[in-house]
Amino acid sequence: MSTFKKMLATVGIGAAKVDLQIDNEQVAAGDMVTGVVLIQGGRVNQEVDDVYAFVKTQYVQEKDNQRSLVETTVGKFLLASKFTVEAEQAYEYPVSFQLPSGTPITVKRTSIWIQTGLDIKEAVDPKDEDRLEVFPHRHSQIVLDAIDLLGFRRREITCEYAPKLGRNLPFVQEFEFVPTTHFLKDLDELEVIFLPDEDGVELLLQIDRKARGLMGMFAEATDTDESFVRCHFSAHDLHSGADSVAEELSQIIRQFI
């Protein structure tokens, strides 16, 4: 009977189960995630190599003129390793790890979840998934507040394949804004990519000017009405507040109008 139970456990029947219980399902990128991992032993003892947590999301990739969603890992965290889950026994491990600063915020088309699992040799790894609501990194939020002060309205946010721009990730999250006041006569849109860290935030801007006259229409048709700008706000700059950042950001944009 014992051998039969072990055989069933290798395919997930009567095997150990894992459940992540986090303290707060709402968290900002770069902040700490805390909670506990509960492990319930199955019908037989099982040797666990690792208890891990993957922070997961999806991005859009275009290939052969078709767009598809690709699942990817934003961060991986080792929670425990090398122990025996005894049959019918319950275990509880505290969890604490920092959500990567590059974690995208959750919007309608972008979801974030934590996949927790047990790495068990020669068996189906038990897994658990928990959704997170992710807010902007504190440094990115100050810039977002500044963009709002400049009269831009958020139109769309998407995660797009861009391995050369995403630092250690294969994608970036693009924020698309349209002007409503200050730049209404000058810009069609402003696209922003945020790359925050503890030292500040790097911005990749695409400034799309309005077409004016025949030459402007030609520039728009050939995409030469767009300027690509890279700038950086240090933690010191951001500490001055959204009003100060808005003034500096306005000066940067106006250089390319």
C-alpha positions as CSV (number, residue, x, y, z in Angstrom):
1,M,0.0,0.0,0.0
2,S,2.8,2.4,0.9
3,T,4.4,1.9,-2.5
4,F,1.1,2.6,-4.2
5,K,0.6,5.8,-2.2
6,K,4.1,7.0,-3.2
7,M,3.3,6.3,-6.9
8,L,0.1,8.3,-6.6
9,A,1.9,11.1,-4.9
10,T,4.3,11.4,-7.8
11,V,1.4,12.4,-10.0
12,G,-0.1,14.7,-7.5
13,I,-2.7,12.4,-5.9
14,G,-2.5,12.5,-2.1
15,A,0.7,14.7,-2.3
16,A,1.7,17.6,-0.2
17,K,-0.1,20.9,-0.8
18,V,1.2,24.5,-0.5
19,D,-0.7,27.7,0.2
20,L,0.7,31.2,0.3
21,Q,-1.1,33.7,2.6
22,I,0.1,37.2,2.2
23,D,-0.6,40.0,4.6
24,N,-1.6,42.6,2.1
25,E,-2.6,41.9,-1.5
26,Q,-2.1,45.6,-2.3
27,V,1.5,46.7,-2.6
28,A,3.7,49.2,-4.5
29,A,6.6,48.0,-6.7
30,G,9.8,48.0,-4.7
31,D,8.0,47.4,-1.3
32,M,8.1,44.3,0.9
33,V,5.7,41.3,0.5
34,T,5.1,39.5,3.8
35,G,3.0,36.6,4.9
36,V,3.3,32.9,5.6
37,V,3.6,29.7,3.5
38,L,1.4,26.9,4.7
39,I,2.4,23.3,3.7
40,Q,0.2,20.4,4.3
41,G,1.7,16.9,4.1
42,G,0.0,14.3,1.9
43,R,-0.4,10.6,2.5
44,V,3.3,9.8,2.3
45,N,6.6,11.5,3.3
46,Q,8.1,13.6,0.5
47,E,11.5,15.2,0.2
48,V,11.4,18.9,-0.8
49,D,14.4,20.5,-2.4
50,D,13.0,24.1,-2.5
51,V,10.1,26.2,-1.6
52,Y,10.0,29.1,-4.1
53,A,7.9,32.1,-5.1
54,F,7.8,33.5,-8.6
55,V,6.4,37.0,-9.3
56,K,4.7,36.6,-12.7
57,T,3.1,38.7,-15.4
58,Q,2.4,38.8,-19.1
59,Y,3.5,41.0,-22.0
60,V,2.5,41.5,-25.6
61,Q,4.9,40.3,-28.3
62,E,4.4,40.7,-32.0
63,K,5.7,38.0,-34.4
64,D,4.8,37.5,-38.0
65,N,2.2,40.4,-37.8
66,Q,0.4,38.6,-34.9
67,R,0.3,39.8,-31.3
68,S,0.3,37.3,-28.5
69,L,0.5,37.2,-24.7
70,V,3.7,35.8,-23.3
71,E,4.0,34.8,-19.6
72,T,7.2,35.9,-17.9
73,T,8.9,36.0,-14.4
74,V,9.6,39.4,-12.9
75,G,11.4,37.9,-9.8
76,K,12.2,34.6,-8.2
77,F,12.6,34.1,-4.4
78,L,13.8,31.1,-2.4
79,L,11.6,30.7,0.7
80,A,13.0,27.5,2.2
81,S,15.0,24.5,1.1
82,K,16.0,20.9,1.8
83,F,13.5,19.4,4.2
84,T,11.1,16.5,4.6
85,V,7.3,17.0,4.5
86,E,6.0,14.2,6.7
87,A,2.7,12.6,5.9
88,E,-0.3,14.5,7.3
89,Q,1.8,17.1,9.0
90,A,1.3,20.8,8.7
91,Y,4.2,23.4,8.4
92,E,4.2,27.1,8.4
93,Y,7.1,29.3,7.1
94,P,7.2,33.2,7.4
95,V,7.6,34.9,4.0
96,S,9.3,38.2,3.4
97,F,10.8,39.5,0.1
98,Q,11.0,42.7,-1.8
99,L,8.8,43.1,-4.9
100,P,11.1,44.0,-7.8
101,S,11.2,47.8,-8.6
102,G,10.4,46.9,-12.2
103,T,7.2,45.1,-11.4
104,P,4.5,46.6,-13.6
105,I,1.4,48.1,-12.1
106,T,-1.9,46.2,-12.4
107,V,-4.4,47.6,-14.8
108,K,-7.1,46.0,-16.9
109,R,-4.7,44.3,-19.3
110,T,-1.9,43.7,-16.9
111,S,-2.1,41.3,-14.0
112,I,0.5,40.3,-11.4
113,W,0.5,37.0,-9.4
114,I,2.8,35.1,-7.1
115,Q,3.2,31.4,-8.0
116,T,4.4,29.5,-4.9
117,G,5.6,25.9,-5.3
118,L,7.4,23.0,-3.8
119,D,10.2,21.5,-5.8
120,I,9.9,17.7,-5.3
121,K,12.1,15.4,-7.3
122,E,10.4,12.8,-9.6
123,A,6.9,14.2,-8.7
124,V,4.5,16.9,-9.9
125,D,5.4,20.1,-8.1
126,P,2.5,21.4,-6.0
127,K,1.7,25.0,-6.8
128,D,-0.4,27.9,-5.5
129,E,-1.2,31.2,-7.2
130,D,-2.2,34.5,-5.5
131,R,-3.1,37.7,-7.3
132,L,-1.5,41.1,-6.3
133,E,-2.7,44.6,-6.9
134,V,0.5,46.5,-7.6
135,F,0.8,50.3,-7.4
136,P,3.6,52.4,-8.9
137,H,7.0,52.5,-7.3
138,R,7.2,55.5,-5.0
139,H,9.6,57.3,-7.3
140,S,7.5,56.6,-10.4
141,Q,4.4,57.9,-8.5
142,I,6.0,61.3,-8.0
143,V,6.6,61.6,-11.7
144,L,3.1,60.4,-12.5
145,D,1.8,63.2,-10.2
146,A,4.0,65.7,-12.0
147,I,2.6,64.5,-15.4
148,D,-0.9,65.0,-14.0
149,L,0.0,68.5,-13.0
150,L,1.0,69.2,-16.5
151,G,-2.5,68.4,-17.7
152,F,-1.8,65.0,-19.3
153,R,-4.5,62.3,-19.1
154,R,-3.6,58.6,-19.0
155,R,-5.0,56.9,-22.1
156,E,-3.5,53.4,-22.2
157,I,-0.9,51.3,-20.3
158,T,0.5,48.1,-21.9
159,C,3.4,45.7,-21.3
160,E,5.4,45.3,-24.6
161,Y,8.3,43.1,-25.6
162,A,11.4,45.3,-25.5
163,P,14.4,43.3,-24.2
164,K,16.9,46.1,-24.9
165,L,15.0,48.6,-22.8
166,G,13.7,46.5,-19.9
167,R,17.0,46.2,-18.0
168,N,16.8,42.6,-16.7
169,L,13.3,42.0,-18.1
170,P,12.2,41.1,-21.6
171,F,9.5,43.8,-21.6
172,V,8.7,47.3,-20.5
173,Q,5.4,48.9,-19.4
174,E,4.4,51.8,-21.6
175,F,2.3,54.6,-20.3
176,E,0.5,56.6,-23.0
177,F,-0.8,60.1,-22.2
178,V,-2.7,62.7,-24.1
179,P,-2.5,66.5,-23.3
180,T,-5.6,68.3,-22.1
181,T,-4.2,71.8,-21.1
182,H,-0.6,73.0,-21.3
183,F,0.5,71.0,-24.3
184,L,-2.8,70.6,-26.0
185,K,-1.8,72.7,-29.1
186,D,1.7,71.2,-29.3
187,L,1.5,67.4,-28.7
188,D,-0.6,64.5,-29.9
189,E,0.6,62.3,-27.1
190,L,3.4,61.5,-24.7
191,E,4.6,58.0,-24.0
192,V,6.6,57.2,-20.9
193,I,8.6,54.2,-19.7
194,F,9.6,54.2,-16.0
195,L,12.7,52.5,-14.9
196,P,12.8,53.1,-11.1
197,D,15.3,52.0,-8.5
198,E,16.4,53.1,-5.0
199,D,18.5,56.0,-6.5
200,G,15.7,57.6,-8.5
201,V,13.9,56.9,-11.8
202,E,15.0,56.9,-15.4
203,L,12.4,58.0,-17.9
204,L,12.3,57.0,-21.6
205,L,10.0,59.6,-23.3
206,Q,8.5,59.5,-26.7
207,I,7.3,63.1,-27.5
208,D,4.8,63.1,-30.4
209,R,4.4,66.6,-31.8
210,K,1.2,67.8,-33.6
211,A,1.5,68.2,-37.4
212,R,1.6,71.8,-38.6
213,G,1.4,72.7,-42.2
214,L,2.6,70.6,-45.2
215,M,6.0,69.9,-43.7
216,G,4.3,68.9,-40.4
217,M,2.0,66.5,-42.2
218,F,5.0,65.0,-44.0
219,A,6.9,64.6,-40.7
220,E,3.9,62.9,-39.2
221,A,3.5,60.5,-42.2
222,T,7.2,59.5,-41.8
223,D,7.2,59.4,-38.0
224,T,9.8,62.2,-37.9
225,D,7.5,64.2,-35.7
226,E,8.5,62.0,-32.8
227,S,11.4,62.6,-30.4
228,F,12.9,60.0,-28.2
229,V,14.4,61.4,-24.9
230,R,16.1,59.7,-22.0
231,C,16.3,61.6,-18.7
232,H,16.8,60.8,-15.0
233,F,15.4,62.2,-11.8
234,S,17.5,61.4,-8.7
235,A,16.0,60.6,-5.3
236,H,17.1,64.1,-4.3
237,D,15.2,65.6,-7.3
238,L,12.1,63.6,-6.4
239,H,12.3,64.6,-2.8
240,S,11.5,68.2,-3.9
241,G,8.0,67.1,-4.8
242,A,5.8,66.8,-7.9
243,D,5.6,70.5,-8.5
244,S,9.4,70.8,-8.9
245,V,9.5,67.7,-11.1
246,A,6.6,69.0,-13.3
247,E,8.6,72.2,-13.9
248,E,11.7,70.3,-14.9
249,L,9.8,67.8,-17.0
250,S,8.0,70.7,-18.8
251,Q,11.3,72.2,-19.7
252,I,12.5,68.9,-21.1
253,I,9.4,68.5,-23.3
254,R,9.5,72.0,-24.6
255,Q,13.0,71.5,-26.0
256,F,11.5,69.1,-28.5
257,I,8.3,71.0,-29.5
